[in-house]
């Protein structure tokens, strides 16, 4: 073929046809791959720039999995706190139920009949002047009795004490009853009532309430479930309610340039929340004692405040991570679009070019045929 001699017209038309065919092949490759830059040979700047953008996009895509796990971990802890709050509120209801039975759990003592009737007893003068000292818990109250006072005066003074009340029944008997469940100590009572039986102190304990006793196990079960629920509030091996730490990485960099959020969990338990168990041991909640129940109610209120503070902190951290998740998704989209703009082909444009090249190819083939006919005319001279 190297010795074949072509006229300049044929050679020019053949060269044009070859160029058209080569361009058609390139465009068909772009349409097939959807890319106008398939290798560094096509356009080294665009190729390597797009590769860098895609690499960062892939790295951020990998970080999204960690961010998503971080969100789920925090949401699990948050739901755990919500459930614990409900348990604490149920414990509060148990305490209130016990407090509602307080009227049946008061220390009370009744003395000997002062007179045959209530009216006569109230009007009767005291036997002798002196003092009645009433003690309930850490509170002491002295009722000073004058020689000219009546039992009615004594009743009124006891009622003013705030720690006990006094009444006279229809049988003329004086009853002293505590306003709380603390044991009452009544000294000097026999001077006017005969309640103590002597001048020595009479100690009157509160009666045990069956209702309160039955609520002890219910309260302790709720307390136990607080601990168990906190243990189960983990996700993917991390439990923020058990004191575990969580680290959520936001960018692909390392060292000082790395951006991340470190979250230190807190160990949530009934003990750490200040909720003691119900019982009779030292430090337990005595369900038969009003003051102990009041203190337990305050402790539960404080526990709810602490839990809500923890939930608020988790909510704030969750908001940060979700914001970074949205930002990372948008960044990945921006990087992908930027890379595509550098290497992807416009199918409409490439299709139009291919159509034009097909037309040019047909014209080149026609021109080549016409050029060949000129050479064939020489052959006819020898025919």
Secondary structure, DSSP 8 states (H G I E B T S, - for coil): -TT----HHHHHHHHHHHHHHHHHHHHHHHHHHSBS--STTT-HHHHHHHHHHHHHHHHHHHHHHHHHHHHHHHHHHHHHHHHHHHHHHHHHHHHHHHHHTGGGS--EEEEEESSSSHHHHHHSB-SS-EEEEEEETTEEEEEEE-TT-BHHHHHHHHHTTSSEEEEE-TTSEEEEEESSSS-EEEESGGGTT-SSSSSS-EEE-----HHHHHHHHHHHHHHHHHHHHHHT--BTTB-TTBT-EEEEE-SS--GGG--EEEEE--B--TTTTT---BSSSTTSB-TT-HHHHHHHHHHHHHHHHHHHHHHHHHHHHHHHHHHHHHHHHHHHHHHHHHHHHHHB--HHHHHHHHHHHHHHHHHHHHHHHHHHHHHHHHHHHH-
